[in-house]
Amino acid sequence: MNWSDIKGVIGNIAPLVGTAIGGPAGTVIGSMVSNALGVDNTPDAIALALKTDPEAAIKLRKFQIDNEKDIRKHAFEVLDVEL
């Protein structure tokens, strides 16, 4: 599984995070999400947490609210480098 494989699941809970994790900044955003959820930094660990931990969706939504500026910054930095 890779980061783009879980963007839909994440996007249903936190749309900005789902978009960013499925894009070029996916690795950075994935690291931030795994840290927020307290799981290993892998798409599989995040997907498992979202399926099994009833608090994971709340943590993910809070992560998006608390880090919106940083998430956008990382996404735009990657785009600037690619252009």
PECORHU-V663242 format. One record per helix or strand of 2 or more residues. SS is the DSSP state (alpha for helix, beta for strand). FROM is the first residue (numbers start at 0). TO is the last residue. If there is no record, write none. Layout:
<<SS/FROM/TO> <SS/FROM/TO>>
//
This chain:
<<alpha/2/12> <alpha/14/20> <alpha/25/36> <alpha/42/51> <alpha/55/81>>
//
